[in-house]
């Protein structure tokens, strides 16, 4: 998937001389939801971060992205309180439709998901793992969609206020609210090495 994404970005760049190449990052709050956790009103939360590289022309952009989504929540089991930790990383590609002050994103991703419980008793941990459908280590595909506000800070810098939902097939979903910056790479930087 990573190789296909890189080839697609290079093809788009080579065929779009007037395209803008941009790079950026974000940081914000993530919440995790899944049916077994929702049933017991458990909503793990945490702080996530990510980065992206994109190529845009007119109002359409294609970007590759990486997003880290760590969360932690409290469960009740066998008369005690324990933590459930859910960590996912997403690598994928998205189409960005940019308008004057807002944008929309739609994409696909590959997710590396790791979940764990802070229960030391083996029998109790096995029972809780089954109840909460904890998936210790899985790789799944899924989608992402969202949107946000953006605006110019300077000629090359843009601020971003973003909401995104990362849906993992057969696992659950992350909702994120983040702030970020993007930087348009100057043409002189992109023409380095050309003759």
C-alpha positions as CSV (number, residue, x, y, z in Angstrom):
1,X,0.0,0.0,0.0
2,X,2.8,2.4,0.9
3,X,4.6,1.7,-2.5
4,X,1.3,2.3,-4.4
5,X,0.7,5.5,-2.5
6,X,4.2,6.8,-3.3
7,X,3.8,5.9,-7.0
8,X,0.5,7.7,-7.1
9,X,1.9,10.8,-5.5
10,X,4.9,10.9,-7.9
11,X,2.6,10.4,-11.0
12,X,0.3,13.2,-9.8
13,X,3.3,15.5,-9.2
14,X,4.9,14.8,-12.5
15,X,1.7,15.4,-14.5
16,X,0.7,18.5,-12.5
17,X,3.3,21.2,-13.1
18,X,1.2,23.9,-11.5
19,X,0.3,21.7,-8.5
20,X,1.1,22.8,-5.0
21,X,3.1,20.4,-2.8
22,X,2.5,20.7,0.9
23,X,3.6,19.0,4.1
24,X,2.1,19.3,7.6
25,X,1.3,17.9,11.0
26,X,-1.5,17.9,13.6
27,X,-2.0,17.2,17.3
28,X,-5.2,16.8,19.2
29,X,-7.7,14.7,21.2
30,X,-8.8,11.2,20.2
31,X,-11.6,9.1,21.6
32,X,-12.2,5.4,20.8
33,X,-15.5,3.7,20.5
34,X,-16.5,0.1,19.8
35,X,-19.7,-1.8,20.4
36,X,-18.5,-3.9,23.5
37,X,-17.1,-0.7,25.2
38,X,-20.2,1.4,24.3
39,X,-22.4,-1.2,26.0
40,X,-20.6,-0.6,29.3
41,X,-20.2,3.2,28.8
42,X,-16.4,3.0,28.4
43,X,-14.9,5.7,26.2
44,X,-11.1,5.6,26.1
45,X,-9.5,9.0,25.4
46,X,-6.0,10.2,24.6
47,X,-3.9,12.6,22.6
48,X,-2.9,11.8,19.0
49,X,-0.6,13.2,16.4
50,X,0.1,12.8,12.8
51,X,1.6,14.1,9.6
52,X,0.8,14.3,5.9
53,X,2.3,15.0,2.5
54,X,0.0,16.2,-0.3
55,X,-0.3,17.5,-3.8
56,X,-3.1,19.9,-4.7
57,X,-4.3,21.5,-7.8
58,X,-7.3,23.9,-7.9
59,X,-9.6,22.6,-5.1
60,X,-8.6,18.9,-5.2
61,X,-5.6,17.4,-3.3
62,X,-4.3,13.9,-2.9
63,X,-2.4,13.3,0.3
64,X,-0.6,10.5,2.1
65,X,-0.9,10.5,5.9
66,X,0.3,8.9,9.1
67,X,-1.8,9.1,12.3
68,X,-1.1,7.8,15.8
69,X,-4.2,7.2,17.9
70,X,-3.4,6.2,21.6
71,X,-6.2,6.1,24.1
72,X,-6.8,4.8,27.6
73,X,-10.1,4.2,29.6
74,X,-11.3,2.7,32.8
75,X,-13.3,-0.5,33.0
76,X,-15.0,-2.2,36.0
77,X,-14.3,-5.9,36.4
78,X,-14.4,-8.4,39.3
79,X,-15.1,-5.5,41.7
80,X,-12.0,-3.5,40.7
81,X,-11.1,-0.7,38.3
82,X,-8.7,-1.4,35.5
83,X,-7.4,0.4,32.4
84,X,-8.0,-0.6,28.8
85,X,-5.4,0.8,26.4
86,X,-6.1,1.0,22.7
87,X,-3.3,2.1,20.4
88,X,-3.7,2.3,16.6
89,X,-1.6,3.8,13.9
90,X,-3.1,4.6,10.5
91,X,-1.2,4.9,7.2
92,X,-3.2,5.8,4.1
93,X,-4.2,8.1,1.3
94,X,-7.0,10.6,1.2
95,X,-8.6,13.0,-1.3
96,X,-8.9,16.6,0.1
97,X,-11.5,18.9,-1.4
98,X,-10.5,22.5,-0.3
99,X,-12.8,25.5,-0.4
100,X,-12.1,29.0,0.7
101,X,-12.3,28.5,4.5
102,X,-13.1,24.8,4.9
103,X,-12.2,21.4,3.4
104,X,-13.5,17.8,3.3
105,X,-11.4,14.6,3.4
106,X,-12.2,11.1,2.3
107,X,-9.7,8.2,2.3
108,X,-8.6,4.7,3.0
109,X,-6.1,3.4,5.5
110,X,-4.3,0.4,6.9
111,X,-4.5,0.2,10.7
112,X,-2.1,-1.5,13.1
113,X,-4.2,-2.0,16.3
114,X,-2.9,-3.0,19.8
115,X,-5.1,-3.3,22.8
116,X,-4.3,-4.4,26.4
117,X,-5.8,-4.6,29.9
118,X,-4.1,-3.8,33.2
119,X,-5.4,-6.9,34.9
120,X,-2.7,-9.1,36.5
121,X,-4.9,-12.1,37.4
122,X,-4.8,-14.5,34.4
123,X,-8.3,-15.9,34.7
124,X,-9.8,-12.4,35.3
125,X,-7.9,-11.0,32.3
126,X,-9.2,-13.8,30.1
127,X,-12.8,-13.2,31.1
128,X,-12.4,-9.4,30.6
129,X,-10.7,-9.9,27.2
130,X,-13.7,-11.9,26.0
131,X,-16.3,-9.4,27.5
132,X,-14.7,-6.3,26.0
133,X,-13.5,-8.1,22.8
134,X,-9.9,-6.9,23.3
135,X,-7.8,-7.5,20.2
136,X,-4.2,-7.7,21.4
137,X,-2.6,-7.2,17.9
138,X,-4.4,-7.0,14.6
139,X,-3.9,-5.3,11.2
140,X,-7.0,-4.2,9.5
141,X,-8.1,-1.9,6.7
142,X,-10.7,0.9,7.0
143,X,-11.7,4.3,5.9
144,X,-11.4,7.9,7.2
145,X,-13.6,10.9,6.6
146,X,-13.8,14.3,8.0
147,X,-13.4,18.0,7.5
148,X,-12.3,21.2,9.0
149,X,-11.5,24.9,8.8
150,X,-8.3,26.2,7.3
151,X,-6.8,29.6,6.5
152,X,-3.6,31.4,5.5
153,X,-1.1,32.5,8.2
154,X,1.4,33.7,5.5
155,X,2.3,33.0,1.9
156,X,3.3,29.4,2.5
157,X,1.8,28.5,6.0
158,X,-1.8,27.5,6.7
159,X,-3.5,26.7,9.9
160,X,-5.9,23.7,10.2
161,X,-8.7,22.9,12.7
162,X,-9.8,19.3,11.9
163,X,-12.4,16.7,12.8
164,X,-11.8,13.2,11.5
165,X,-13.3,9.8,12.0
166,X,-11.0,6.8,11.5
167,X,-13.2,3.6,11.0
168,X,-11.4,0.3,11.4
169,X,-13.3,-2.6,9.8
170,X,-14.5,-5.1,12.5
171,X,-12.8,-3.3,15.4
172,X,-14.2,0.2,16.1
173,X,-13.6,3.9,15.3
174,X,-11.6,6.8,16.5
175,X,-13.0,10.4,16.5
176,X,-10.3,13.1,16.6
177,X,-10.3,16.9,17.0
178,X,-7.0,18.4,16.2
179,X,-5.1,21.6,15.3
180,X,-2.3,21.7,12.8
181,X,-0.1,23.5,10.3
182,X,0.7,22.9,6.7
183,X,3.5,24.4,4.7
184,X,3.5,24.8,0.9
185,X,6.9,23.8,-0.5
186,X,8.4,26.6,-2.6
187,X,8.9,25.9,-6.3
188,X,12.7,26.6,-5.9
189,X,12.8,23.7,-3.4
190,X,11.0,21.3,-5.7
191,X,13.2,22.2,-8.7
192,X,16.4,21.2,-6.9
193,X,18.3,18.6,-9.0
194,X,16.4,19.5,-12.2
195,X,18.5,20.6,-15.3
